[in-house]
Structures are given as structure tokens and as C-alpha cells.
Amino acid sequence: MGEQILPTPAELSILNVLWRSGAATVRQIHESLKRSTPVAYTTTLKVLQIMLAKGLVKRDDSSRSHVYEAADSEEQMQTGLVEDLLERAFGGKSSALVVRALAAKPASGAELEEIRTLLDDLEGEP
């Protein structure tokens, strides 16, 4: 896989809609977006066209209403975003990223347990 294209905040909002709902038309995406942010239909359409050109979404042209879906899974995109942030802001130091993230927004008990399990798994790897 080549270098991942990272989405802008507007593009990430659209990807979040597609990850939650699955494939959707421009109208469906727009309706979901405007619940939280005032946005024009033409803006949603233009951003989707840019995302298609960048390879962030795929489009099914087989019906009158084009249907869009995310090109990468949410997990793949999150990994790319974290890797980019890790290198640009933390000099590649995972511990610095984790410490800053937990200081900015403390984890819940369930999240801490998930982190402990991950650490235990990582320590058990050869």
C-alpha cells in the first residue's frame, strides 16, 4: 500500500458518516451532516467529488443516485492519522503520544482496562 492520503476535517466528517451508515447517496450523507453542522448540499457534493479524486471514497455509478462508500476502513484511517501525528508532533515516540492523550482527556475505567490488556499482550509478544 502506498502513502495514505489523510483527510481534511470536512472529509473526515463525511468518512465518519460513511463508517457509521455504510454506503450512502450524497443526499443521505448531507442529511446526516447537517444534523450537527450547517452545510450546503452543493458543498457536500463538491467535497465528495474531491474525496473521490483523492481516493478517499469509492462511487457506484450504476444507479441514477451515485452511492459513495469509504475507500478505507475506519481502523485503517485512524492508524494512518495516528502514525502521521506520532511522527510530526511526537518525534515517533509512542509513549509521549499516549501520555499527552491521557493528560488531555483521562480514560474511563473500561478504557484503562482495555489499555492494560493491550500492554499485557504487547509484553507477551516475542
A tleap script that builds the chain and sets N, CA, C and O, in Angstrom:
source leaprc.protein.ff14SB
mol = sequence {
  NMET GLY GLU GLN ILE LEU PRO THR PRO ALA
  GLU LEU SER ILE LEU ASN VAL LEU TRP ARG
  SER GLY ALA ALA THR VAL ARG GLN ILE HIE
  GLU SER LEU LYS ARG SER THR PRO VAL ALA
  TYR THR THR THR LEU LYS VAL LEU GLN ILE
  MET LEU ALA LYS GLY LEU VAL LYS ARG ASP
  ASP SER SER ARG SER HIE VAL TYR GLU ALA
  ALA ASP SER GLU GLU GLN MET GLN THR GLY
  LEU VAL GLU ASP LEU LEU GLU ARG ALA PHE
  GLY GLY LYS SER SER ALA LEU VAL VAL ARG
  ALA LEU ALA ALA LYS PRO ALA SER GLY ALA
  GLU LEU GLU GLU ILE ARG THR LEU LEU ASP
  ASP LEU GLU GLY GLU CPRO
}
set mol.1.N position { 0.840 -1.182 0.000 }
set mol.1.CA position { 0.000 0.000 0.000 }
set mol.1.C position { 0.879 1.239 0.000 }
set mol.1.O position { 1.849 1.301 0.756 }
set mol.2.N position { 0.561 2.238 -0.840 }
set mol.2.CA position { 1.330 3.466 -0.908 }
set mol.2.C position { 1.035 4.347 0.289 }
set mol.2.O position { 0.346 3.953 1.230 }
set mol.3.N position { 1.582 5.561 0.222 }
set mol.3.CA position { 1.355 6.503 1.310 }
set mol.3.C position { -0.124 6.870 1.359 }
set mol.3.O position { -0.741 7.166 0.336 }
set mol.4.N position { -0.669 6.844 2.547 }
set mol.4.CA position { -2.087 7.113 2.724 }
set mol.4.C position { -2.377 8.609 2.619 }
set mol.4.O position { -1.644 9.434 3.165 }
set mol.5.N position { -3.446 8.946 1.916 }
set mol.5.CA position { -3.910 10.323 1.838 }
set mol.5.C position { -4.697 10.600 3.119 }
set mol.5.O position { -5.626 9.861 3.446 }
set mol.6.N position { -4.336 11.648 3.836 }
set mol.6.CA position { -5.028 11.985 5.077 }
set mol.6.C position { -6.152 12.976 4.785 }
set mol.6.O position { -5.959 13.923 4.023 }
set mol.7.N position { -7.315 12.766 5.381 }
set mol.7.CA position { -8.468 13.628 5.102 }
set mol.7.C position { -8.406 14.963 5.848 }
set mol.7.O position { -7.808 15.071 6.918 }
set mol.8.N position { -9.036 15.965 5.255 }
set mol.8.CA position { -9.246 17.243 5.929 }
set mol.8.C position { -10.349 17.037 6.974 }
set mol.8.O position { -11.007 15.997 6.962 }
set mol.9.N position { -10.566 17.996 7.874 }
set mol.9.CA position { -11.668 17.845 8.841 }
set mol.9.C position { -13.029 17.636 8.172 }
set mol.9.O position { -13.818 16.816 8.640 }
set mol.10.N position { -13.317 18.353 7.100 }
set mol.10.CA position { -14.599 18.178 6.402 }
set mol.10.C position { -14.708 16.775 5.802 }
set mol.10.O position { -15.762 16.142 5.865 }
set mol.11.N position { -13.618 16.306 5.228 }
set mol.11.CA position { -13.608 14.958 4.646 }
set mol.11.C position { -13.764 13.903 5.729 }
set mol.11.O position { -14.448 12.900 5.526 }
set mol.12.N position { -13.138 14.120 6.870 }
set mol.12.CA position { -13.256 13.170 7.977 }
set mol.12.C position { -14.689 13.106 8.493 }
set mol.12.O position { -15.152 12.038 8.894 }
set mol.13.N position { -15.391 14.224 8.489 }
set mol.13.CA position { -16.804 14.230 8.888 }
set mol.13.C position { -17.632 13.340 7.960 }
set mol.13.O position { -18.500 12.593 8.412 }
set mol.14.N position { -17.356 13.429 6.678 }
set mol.14.CA position { -18.074 12.584 5.705 }
set mol.14.C position { -17.696 11.124 5.895 }
set mol.14.O position { -18.562 10.250 5.851 }
set mol.15.N position { -16.416 10.850 6.107 }
set mol.15.CA position { -15.996 9.463 6.339 }
set mol.15.C position { -16.672 8.892 7.582 }
set mol.15.O position { -17.073 7.728 7.589 }
set mol.16.N position { -16.801 9.694 8.627 }
set mol.16.CA position { -17.477 9.219 9.834 }
set mol.16.C position { -18.923 8.832 9.547 }
set mol.16.O position { -19.420 7.847 10.092 }
set mol.17.N position { -19.598 9.595 8.702 }
set mol.17.CA position { -20.965 9.244 8.301 }
set mol.17.C position { -20.956 7.906 7.569 }
set mol.17.O position { -21.774 7.032 7.857 }
set mol.18.N position { -20.034 7.746 6.625 }
set mol.18.CA position { -19.991 6.504 5.843 }
set mol.18.C position { -19.605 5.304 6.694 }
set mol.18.O position { -20.123 4.210 6.469 }
set mol.19.N position { -18.718 5.472 7.659 }
set mol.19.CA position { -18.350 4.354 8.535 }
set mol.19.C position { -19.525 3.947 9.416 }
set mol.19.O position { -19.711 2.764 9.700 }
set mol.20.N position { -20.316 4.922 9.846 }
set mol.20.CA position { -21.487 4.612 10.680 }
set mol.20.C position { -22.615 3.983 9.874 }
set mol.20.O position { -23.232 3.012 10.314 }
set mol.21.N position { -22.885 4.534 8.695 }
set mol.21.CA position { -24.071 4.121 7.941 }
set mol.21.C position { -23.787 3.128 6.824 }
set mol.21.O position { -24.707 2.463 6.346 }
set mol.22.N position { -22.545 3.014 6.404 }
set mol.22.CA position { -22.236 2.217 5.228 }
set mol.22.C position { -22.436 3.069 3.981 }
set mol.22.O position { -22.537 4.292 4.072 }
set mol.23.N position { -22.491 2.434 2.835 }
set mol.23.CA position { -22.640 3.149 1.567 }
set mol.23.C position { -23.878 4.039 1.605 }
set mol.23.O position { -24.909 3.660 2.160 }
set mol.24.N position { -23.766 5.237 1.005 }
set mol.24.CA position { -24.872 6.195 1.056 }
set mol.24.C position { -24.815 7.138 -0.138 }
set mol.24.O position { -23.763 7.335 -0.746 }
set mol.25.N position { -25.971 7.717 -0.459 }
set mol.25.CA position { -26.047 8.719 -1.524 }
set mol.25.C position { -25.598 10.072 -0.968 }
set mol.25.O position { -25.465 10.248 0.243 }
set mol.26.N position { -25.369 11.012 -1.868 }
set mol.26.CA position { -24.998 12.366 -1.451 }
set mol.26.C position { -26.084 12.930 -0.536 }
set mol.26.O position { -25.777 13.531 0.494 }
set mol.27.N position { -27.331 12.740 -0.901 }
set mol.27.CA position { -28.460 13.263 -0.104 }
set mol.27.C position { -28.426 12.675 1.307 }
set mol.27.O position { -28.576 13.411 2.282 }
set mol.28.N position { -28.233 11.365 1.430 }
set mol.28.CA position { -28.196 10.728 2.747 }
set mol.28.C position { -27.025 11.252 3.581 }
set mol.28.O position { -27.170 11.513 4.775 }
set mol.29.N position { -25.872 11.401 2.944 }
set mol.29.CA position { -24.694 11.926 3.646 }
set mol.29.C position { -24.962 13.355 4.101 }
set mol.29.O position { -24.677 13.718 5.242 }
set mol.30.N position { -25.509 14.154 3.204 }
set mol.30.CA position { -25.811 15.548 3.515 }
set mol.30.C position { -26.793 15.654 4.687 }
set mol.30.O position { -26.581 16.451 5.600 }
set mol.31.N position { -27.845 14.870 4.666 }
set mol.31.CA position { -28.845 14.901 5.749 }
set mol.31.C position { -28.203 14.555 7.083 }
set mol.31.O position { -28.528 15.164 8.103 }
set mol.32.N position { -27.313 13.604 7.088 }
set mol.32.CA position { -26.626 13.225 8.322 }
set mol.32.C position { -25.702 14.335 8.803 }
set mol.32.O position { -25.663 14.634 9.997 }
set mol.33.N position { -24.964 14.944 7.894 }
set mol.33.CA position { -24.030 16.016 8.254 }
set mol.33.C position { -24.742 17.238 8.826 }
set mol.33.O position { -24.292 17.826 9.809 }
set mol.34.N position { -25.855 17.614 8.203 }
set mol.34.CA position { -26.494 18.868 8.602 }
set mol.34.C position { -27.188 18.780 9.962 }
set mol.34.O position { -27.637 19.796 10.491 }
set mol.35.N position { -27.279 17.578 10.531 }
set mol.35.CA position { -27.809 17.450 11.899 }
set mol.35.C position { -26.883 18.114 12.906 }
set mol.35.O position { -27.334 18.605 13.941 }
set mol.36.N position { -25.578 18.131 12.602 }
set mol.36.CA position { -24.623 18.692 13.555 }
set mol.36.C position { -23.921 19.960 13.050 }
set mol.36.O position { -23.406 20.742 13.849 }
set mol.37.N position { -23.900 20.164 11.744 }
set mol.37.CA position { -23.194 21.313 11.170 }
set mol.37.C position { -23.990 21.873 10.002 }
set mol.37.O position { -24.394 21.123 9.113 }
set mol.38.N position { -24.221 23.182 9.990 }
set mol.38.CA position { -24.905 23.744 8.816 }
set mol.38.C position { -23.979 23.653 7.596 }
set mol.38.O position { -22.879 24.204 7.590 }
set mol.39.N position { -24.448 22.951 6.577 }
set mol.39.CA position { -23.643 22.754 5.375 }
set mol.39.C position { -24.577 22.703 4.169 }
set mol.39.O position { -25.653 22.109 4.237 }
set mol.40.N position { -24.169 23.318 3.077 }
set mol.40.CA position { -24.969 23.322 1.848 }
set mol.40.C position { -24.811 21.985 1.124 }
set mol.40.O position { -23.751 21.361 1.171 }
set mol.41.N position { -25.867 21.564 0.463 }
set mol.41.CA position { -25.835 20.320 -0.321 }
set mol.41.C position { -24.705 20.361 -1.342 }
set mol.41.O position { -23.982 19.380 -1.515 }
set mol.42.N position { -24.556 21.504 -2.020 }
set mol.42.CA position { -23.516 21.621 -3.045 }
set mol.42.C position { -22.113 21.472 -2.443 }
set mol.42.O position { -21.203 20.970 -3.102 }
set mol.43.N position { -21.945 21.904 -1.203 }
set mol.43.CA position { -20.656 21.743 -0.520 }
set mol.43.C position { -20.380 20.272 -0.264 }
set mol.43.O position { -19.270 19.791 -0.491 }
set mol.44.N position { -21.401 19.558 0.211 }
set mol.44.CA position { -21.249 18.115 0.448 }
set mol.44.C position { -20.878 17.406 -0.845 }
set mol.44.O position { -19.976 16.569 -0.862 }
set mol.45.N position { -21.571 17.738 -1.925 }
set mol.45.CA position { -21.293 17.132 -3.226 }
set mol.45.C position { -19.871 17.445 -3.680 }
set mol.45.O position { -19.164 16.548 -4.139 }
set mol.46.N position { -19.443 18.689 -3.563 }
set mol.46.CA position { -18.100 19.091 -4.006 }
set mol.46.C position { -17.018 18.373 -3.196 }
set mol.46.O position { -16.027 17.905 -3.758 }
set mol.47.N position { -17.211 18.284 -1.860 }
set mol.47.CA position { -16.228 17.599 -1.020 }
set mol.47.C position { -16.156 16.125 -1.409 }
set mol.47.O position { -15.064 15.558 -1.465 }
set mol.48.N position { -17.300 15.496 -1.678 }
set mol.48.CA position { -17.299 14.090 -2.107 }
set mol.48.C position { -16.570 13.919 -3.441 }
set mol.48.O position { -15.858 12.932 -3.628 }
set mol.49.N position { -16.735 14.852 -4.357 }
set mol.49.CA position { -16.035 14.778 -5.635 }
set mol.49.C position { -14.521 14.880 -5.433 }
set mol.49.O position { -13.754 14.166 -6.080 }
set mol.50.N position { -14.101 15.759 -4.544 }
set mol.50.CA position { -12.671 15.897 -4.236 }
set mol.50.C position { -12.167 14.615 -3.576 }
set mol.50.O position { -11.081 14.132 -3.897 }
set mol.51.N position { -12.959 14.065 -2.654 }
set mol.51.CA position { -12.571 12.832 -1.966 }
set mol.51.C position { -12.440 11.675 -2.951 }
set mol.51.O position { -11.548 10.838 -2.814 }
set mol.52.N position { -13.325 11.627 -3.941 }
set mol.52.CA position { -13.256 10.589 -4.970 }
set mol.52.C position { -11.949 10.713 -5.752 }
set mol.52.O position { -11.267 9.719 -6.001 }
set mol.53.N position { -11.609 11.939 -6.133 }
set mol.53.CA position { -10.372 12.164 -6.878 }
set mol.53.C position { -9.138 11.802 -6.049 }
set mol.53.O position { -8.138 11.337 -6.596 }
set mol.54.N position { -9.204 12.010 -4.745 }
set mol.54.CA position { -8.084 11.698 -3.848 }
set mol.54.C position { -8.028 10.214 -3.477 }
set mol.54.O position { -7.033 9.747 -2.924 }
set mol.55.N position { -9.099 9.477 -3.784 }
set mol.55.CA position { -9.139 8.062 -3.446 }
set mol.55.C position { -9.617 7.767 -2.033 }
set mol.55.O position { -9.430 6.656 -1.537 }
set mol.56.N position { -10.230 8.745 -1.381 }
set mol.56.CA position { -10.735 8.532 -0.023 }
set mol.56.C position { -12.084 7.819 -0.007 }
set mol.56.O position { -12.436 7.163 0.974 }
set mol.57.N position { -12.838 7.951 -1.104 }
set mol.57.CA position { -14.119 7.261 -1.244 }
set mol.57.C position { -14.181 6.564 -2.592 }
set mol.57.O position { -13.422 6.874 -3.511 }
set mol.58.N position { -15.101 5.617 -2.686 }
set mol.58.CA position { -15.414 4.945 -3.953 }
set mol.58.C position { -16.848 5.334 -4.299 }
set mol.58.O position { -17.649 5.633 -3.413 }
set mol.59.N position { -17.167 5.327 -5.598 }
set mol.59.CA position { -18.516 5.695 -6.023 }
set mol.59.C position { -19.076 4.631 -6.943 }
set mol.59.O position { -18.406 4.182 -7.873 }
set mol.60.N position { -20.312 4.228 -6.678 }
set mol.60.CA position { -21.037 3.296 -7.533 }
set mol.60.C position { -21.944 4.126 -8.433 }
set mol.60.O position { -22.890 4.758 -7.962 }
set mol.61.N position { -21.652 4.122 -9.725 }
set mol.61.CA position { -22.399 4.918 -10.697 }
set mol.61.C position { -23.507 4.124 -11.387 }
set mol.61.O position { -24.085 4.597 -12.366 }
set mol.62.N position { -23.809 2.929 -10.891 }
set mol.62.CA position { -24.734 2.057 -11.610 }
set mol.62.C position { -26.196 2.497 -11.522 }
set mol.62.O position { -27.014 2.043 -12.323 }
set mol.63.N position { -26.542 3.359 -10.581 }
set mol.63.CA position { -27.917 3.857 -10.497 }
set mol.63.C position { -27.927 5.364 -10.679 }
set mol.63.O position { -26.869 5.994 -10.700 }
set mol.64.N position { -29.102 5.943 -10.810 }
set mol.64.CA position { -29.229 7.389 -11.033 }
set mol.64.C position { -28.586 8.177 -9.902 }
set mol.64.O position { -27.879 9.155 -10.145 }
set mol.65.N position { -28.832 7.749 -8.656 }
set mol.65.CA position { -28.210 8.393 -7.497 }
set mol.65.C position { -26.901 7.682 -7.194 }
set mol.65.O position { -26.897 6.505 -6.835 }
set mol.66.N position { -25.806 8.385 -7.336 }
set mol.66.CA position { -24.500 7.789 -7.060 }
set mol.66.C position { -24.406 7.428 -5.585 }
set mol.66.O position { -24.856 8.173 -4.714 }
set mol.67.N position { -23.817 6.280 -5.328 }
set mol.67.CA position { -23.662 5.790 -3.957 }
set mol.67.C position { -22.171 5.786 -3.629 }
set mol.67.O position { -21.351 5.245 -4.370 }
set mol.68.N position { -21.851 6.399 -2.507 }
set mol.68.CA position { -20.459 6.512 -2.065 }
set mol.68.C position { -20.203 5.596 -0.880 }
set mol.68.O position { -21.094 5.322 -0.076 }
set mol.69.N position { -18.963 5.130 -0.793 }
set mol.69.CA position { -18.523 4.380 0.383 }
set mol.69.C position { -17.066 4.733 0.670 }
set mol.69.O position { -16.330 5.144 -0.227 }
set mol.70.N position { -16.662 4.570 1.916 }
set mol.70.CA position { -15.282 4.861 2.300 }
set mol.70.C position { -14.350 3.878 1.609 }
set mol.70.O position { -14.654 2.689 1.513 }
set mol.71.N position { -13.219 4.372 1.128 }
set mol.71.CA position { -12.246 3.512 0.467 }
set mol.71.C position { -11.478 2.664 1.485 }
set mol.71.O position { -11.108 1.526 1.198 }
set mol.72.N position { -11.243 3.217 2.661 }
set mol.72.CA position { -10.528 2.504 3.727 }
set mol.72.C position { -11.437 2.344 4.927 }
set mol.72.O position { -12.370 3.123 5.121 }
set mol.73.N position { -11.162 1.335 5.727 }
set mol.73.CA position { -11.924 1.148 6.962 }
set mol.73.C position { -11.576 2.254 7.951 }
set mol.73.O position { -10.564 2.940 7.810 }
set mol.74.N position { -12.421 2.411 8.938 }
set mol.74.CA position { -12.167 3.401 9.988 }
set mol.74.C position { -10.844 3.095 10.689 }
set mol.74.O position { -10.070 4.005 10.985 }
set mol.75.N position { -10.590 1.830 10.951 }
set mol.75.CA position { -9.352 1.435 11.627 }
set mol.75.C position { -8.125 1.781 10.782 }
set mol.75.O position { -7.133 2.278 11.314 }
set mol.76.N position { -8.182 1.526 9.478 }
set mol.76.CA position { -7.053 1.852 8.599 }
set mol.76.C position { -6.782 3.354 8.605 }
set mol.76.O position { -5.630 3.782 8.677 }
set mol.77.N position { -7.849 4.151 8.528 }
set mol.77.CA position { -7.685 5.605 8.507 }
set mol.77.C position { -7.151 6.106 9.839 }
set mol.77.O position { -6.259 6.954 9.869 }
set mol.78.N position { -7.687 5.591 10.944 }
set mol.78.CA position { -7.200 6.002 12.260 }
set mol.78.C position { -5.721 5.678 12.417 }
set mol.78.O position { -4.962 6.477 12.966 }
set mol.79.N position { -5.315 4.523 11.943 }
set mol.79.CA position { -3.904 4.139 12.022 }
set mol.79.C position { -3.041 5.133 11.251 }
set mol.79.O position { -1.995 5.559 11.742 }
set mol.80.N position { -3.468 5.501 10.062 }
set mol.80.CA position { -2.721 6.474 9.264 }
set mol.80.C position { -2.657 7.833 9.936 }
set mol.80.O position { -1.610 8.482 9.928 }
set mol.81.N position { -3.760 8.268 10.516 }
set mol.81.CA position { -3.781 9.561 11.205 }
set mol.81.C position { -2.869 9.555 12.424 }
set mol.81.O position { -2.139 10.516 12.665 }
set mol.82.N position { -2.912 8.469 13.193 }
set mol.82.CA position { -2.067 8.369 14.386 }
set mol.82.C position { -0.595 8.305 13.991 }
set mol.82.O position { 0.239 8.962 14.615 }
set mol.83.N position { -0.265 7.527 12.968 }
set mol.83.CA position { 1.128 7.441 12.522 }
set mol.83.C position { 1.638 8.807 12.085 }
set mol.83.O position { 2.773 9.172 12.392 }
set mol.84.N position { 0.805 9.568 11.368 }
set mol.84.CA position { 1.197 10.899 10.920 }
set mol.84.C position { 1.415 11.818 12.122 }
set mol.84.O position { 2.427 12.514 12.192 }
set mol.85.N position { 0.483 11.824 13.055 }
set mol.85.CA position { 0.606 12.658 14.253 }
set mol.85.C position { 1.812 12.246 15.086 }
set mol.85.O position { 2.553 13.094 15.582 }
set mol.86.N position { 1.999 10.964 15.232 }
set mol.86.CA position { 3.124 10.431 16.011 }
set mol.86.C position { 4.453 10.953 15.462 }
set mol.86.O position { 5.313 11.389 16.228 }
set mol.87.N position { 4.619 10.909 14.166 }
set mol.87.CA position { 5.874 11.368 13.558 }
set mol.87.C position { 6.010 12.885 13.595 }
set mol.87.O position { 7.066 13.406 13.954 }
set mol.88.N position { 4.952 13.592 13.229 }
set mol.88.CA position { 5.049 15.051 13.116 }
set mol.88.C position { 5.114 15.758 14.459 }
set mol.88.O position { 5.841 16.741 14.597 }
set mol.89.N position { 4.368 15.280 15.457 }
set mol.89.CA position { 4.266 16.019 16.719 }
set mol.89.C position { 5.036 15.395 17.880 }
set mol.89.O position { 5.345 16.077 18.857 }
set mol.90.N position { 5.346 14.102 17.777 }
set mol.90.CA position { 5.947 13.425 18.924 }
set mol.90.C position { 7.267 12.741 18.595 }
set mol.90.O position { 7.757 11.928 19.379 }
set mol.91.N position { 7.841 13.061 17.455 }
set mol.91.CA position { 9.142 12.502 17.087 }
set mol.91.C position { 9.155 10.990 17.061 }
set mol.91.O position { 10.198 10.377 17.291 }
set mol.92.N position { 8.017 10.377 16.786 }
set mol.92.CA position { 7.936 8.923 16.711 }
set mol.92.C position { 7.838 8.224 18.060 }
set mol.92.O position { 7.853 6.994 18.110 }
set mol.93.N position { 7.737 8.971 19.152 }
set mol.93.CA position { 7.695 8.368 20.493 }
set mol.93.C position { 6.251 8.066 20.906 }
set mol.93.O position { 5.483 8.969 21.239 }
set mol.94.N position { 5.906 6.794 20.877 }
set mol.94.CA position { 4.552 6.362 21.238 }
set mol.94.C position { 4.197 6.746 22.668 }
set mol.94.O position { 3.072 7.161 22.948 }
set mol.95.N position { 5.172 6.602 23.576 }
set mol.95.CA position { 4.882 6.898 24.982 }
set mol.95.C position { 4.495 8.367 25.162 }
set mol.95.O position { 3.603 8.670 25.955 }
set mol.96.N position { 5.147 9.281 24.444 }
set mol.96.CA position { 4.824 10.699 24.552 }
set mol.96.C position { 3.409 10.978 24.062 }
set mol.96.O position { 2.690 11.785 24.651 }
set mol.97.N position { 3.013 10.311 22.983 }
set mol.97.CA position { 1.660 10.467 22.450 }
set mol.97.C position { 0.632 9.975 23.455 }
set mol.97.O position { -0.366 10.651 23.705 }
set mol.98.N position { 0.867 8.804 24.031 }
set mol.98.CA position { -0.077 8.219 24.982 }
set mol.98.C position { -0.194 9.090 26.233 }
set mol.98.O position { -1.301 9.352 26.703 }
set mol.99.N position { 0.930 9.535 26.769 }
set mol.99.CA position { 0.919 10.374 27.971 }
set mol.99.C position { 0.144 11.662 27.702 }
set mol.99.O position { -0.680 12.071 28.521 }
set mol.100.N position { 0.402 12.301 26.562 }
set mol.100.CA position { -0.294 13.549 26.238 }
set mol.100.C position { -1.788 13.299 26.029 }
set mol.100.O position { -2.615 14.099 26.466 }
set mol.101.N position { -2.132 12.214 25.378 }
set mol.101.CA position { -3.544 11.899 25.147 }
set mol.101.C position { -4.275 11.677 26.465 }
set mol.101.O position { -5.383 12.178 26.652 }
set mol.102.N position { -3.663 10.931 27.379 }
set mol.102.CA position { -4.309 10.658 28.664 }
set mol.102.C position { -4.355 11.896 29.549 }
set mol.102.O position { -5.276 12.043 30.352 }
set mol.103.N position { -3.375 12.792 29.418 }
set mol.103.CA position { -3.392 14.039 30.186 }
set mol.103.C position { -4.484 14.978 29.656 }
set mol.103.O position { -5.119 15.698 30.426 }
set mol.104.N position { -4.693 14.962 28.338 }
set mol.104.CA position { -5.688 15.835 27.724 }
set mol.104.C position { -7.105 15.381 28.040 }
set mol.104.O position { -7.998 16.200 28.253 }
set mol.105.N position { -7.303 14.065 28.068 }
set mol.105.CA position { -8.636 13.517 28.347 }
set mol.105.C position { -8.455 12.182 29.064 }
set mol.105.O position { -8.225 11.154 28.428 }
set mol.106.N position { -8.560 12.205 30.389 }
set mol.106.CA position { -8.354 10.965 31.146 }
set mol.106.C position { -9.286 9.842 30.671 }
set mol.106.O position { -10.432 10.075 30.287 }
set mol.107.N position { -8.760 8.637 30.712 }
set mol.107.CA position { -9.502 7.461 30.262 }
set mol.107.C position { -10.475 6.991 31.336 }
set mol.107.O position { -10.231 7.169 32.530 }
set mol.108.N position { -11.574 6.392 30.902 }
set mol.108.CA position { -12.540 5.785 31.824 }
set mol.108.C position { -11.952 4.482 32.365 }
set mol.108.O position { -10.927 4.006 31.877 }
set mol.109.N position { -12.597 3.920 33.357 }
set mol.109.CA position { -12.149 2.643 33.910 }
set mol.109.C position { -12.111 1.552 32.855 }
set mol.109.O position { -11.171 0.759 32.810 }
set mol.110.N position { -13.123 1.509 32.012 }
set mol.110.CA position { -13.177 0.495 30.950 }
set mol.110.C position { -12.051 0.716 29.939 }
set mol.110.O position { -11.440 -0.240 29.461 }
set mol.111.N position { -11.783 1.978 29.620 }
set mol.111.CA position { -10.701 2.274 28.678 }
set mol.111.C position { -9.343 1.906 29.279 }
set mol.111.O position { -8.476 1.385 28.578 }
set mol.112.N position { -9.157 2.174 30.573 }
set mol.112.CA position { -7.905 1.799 31.230 }
set mol.112.C position { -7.711 0.289 31.215 }
set mol.112.O position { -6.598 -0.198 31.012 }
set mol.113.N position { -8.787 -0.443 31.428 }
set mol.113.CA position { -8.705 -1.908 31.384 }
set mol.113.C position { -8.314 -2.379 29.981 }
set mol.113.O position { -7.521 -3.308 29.830 }
set mol.114.N position { -8.870 -1.736 28.968 }
set mol.114.CA position { -8.525 -2.066 27.579 }
set mol.114.C position { -7.044 -1.777 27.320 }
set mol.114.O position { -6.365 -2.554 26.649 }
set mol.115.N position { -6.556 -0.672 27.848 }
set mol.115.CA position { -5.141 -0.313 27.698 }
set mol.115.C position { -4.256 -1.323 28.415 }
set mol.115.O position { -3.225 -1.738 27.885 }
set mol.116.N position { -4.663 -1.723 29.637 }
set mol.116.CA position { -3.886 -2.727 30.391 }
set mol.116.C position { -3.797 -4.046 29.619 }
set mol.116.O position { -2.738 -4.669 29.551 }
set mol.117.N position { -4.919 -4.457 29.046 }
set mol.117.CA position { -4.947 -5.695 28.273 }
set mol.117.C position { -4.012 -5.593 27.071 }
set mol.117.O position { -3.274 -6.533 26.776 }
set mol.118.N position { -4.042 -4.464 26.383 }
set mol.118.CA position { -3.155 -4.255 25.236 }
set mol.118.C position { -1.697 -4.304 25.672 }
set mol.118.O position { -0.871 -4.938 25.016 }
set mol.119.N position { -1.377 -3.634 26.781 }
set mol.119.CA position { 0.005 -3.650 27.287 }
set mol.119.C position { 0.436 -5.055 27.666 }
set mol.119.O position { 1.560 -5.459 27.367 }
set mol.120.N position { -0.442 -5.805 28.321 }
set mol.120.CA position { -0.120 -7.190 28.674 }
set mol.120.C position { 0.144 -8.017 27.415 }
set mol.120.O position { 1.077 -8.820 27.377 }
set mol.121.N position { -0.680 -7.818 26.389 }
set mol.121.CA position { -0.498 -8.555 25.141 }
set mol.121.C position { 0.831 -8.179 24.483 }
set mol.121.O position { 1.557 -9.042 23.990 }
set mol.122.N position { 1.136 -6.884 24.481 }
set mol.122.CA position { 2.401 -6.441 23.869 }
set mol.122.C position { 3.616 -6.959 24.620 }
set mol.122.O position { 4.622 -7.307 24.001 }
set mol.123.N position { 3.537 -7.016 25.948 }
set mol.123.CA position { 4.652 -7.532 26.744 }
set mol.123.C position { 4.840 -9.021 26.541 }
set mol.123.O position { 5.950 -9.531 26.694 }
set mol.124.N position { 3.775 -9.726 26.200 }
set mol.124.CA position { 3.856 -11.168 26.000 }
set mol.124.C position { 4.373 -11.560 24.628 }
set mol.124.O position { 4.686 -12.726 24.390 }
set mol.125.N position { 4.465 -10.567 23.701 }
set mol.125.CA position { 4.952 -10.883 22.342 }
set mol.125.C position { 6.451 -11.124 22.376 }
set mol.125.O position { 7.166 -10.505 23.164 }
set mol.126.N position { 6.935 -12.034 21.510 }
set mol.126.CA position { 8.390 -12.289 21.452 }
set mol.126.C position { 9.160 -11.126 20.873 }
set mol.126.O position { 10.384 -11.190 20.761 }
savepdb mol mol.pdb
quit
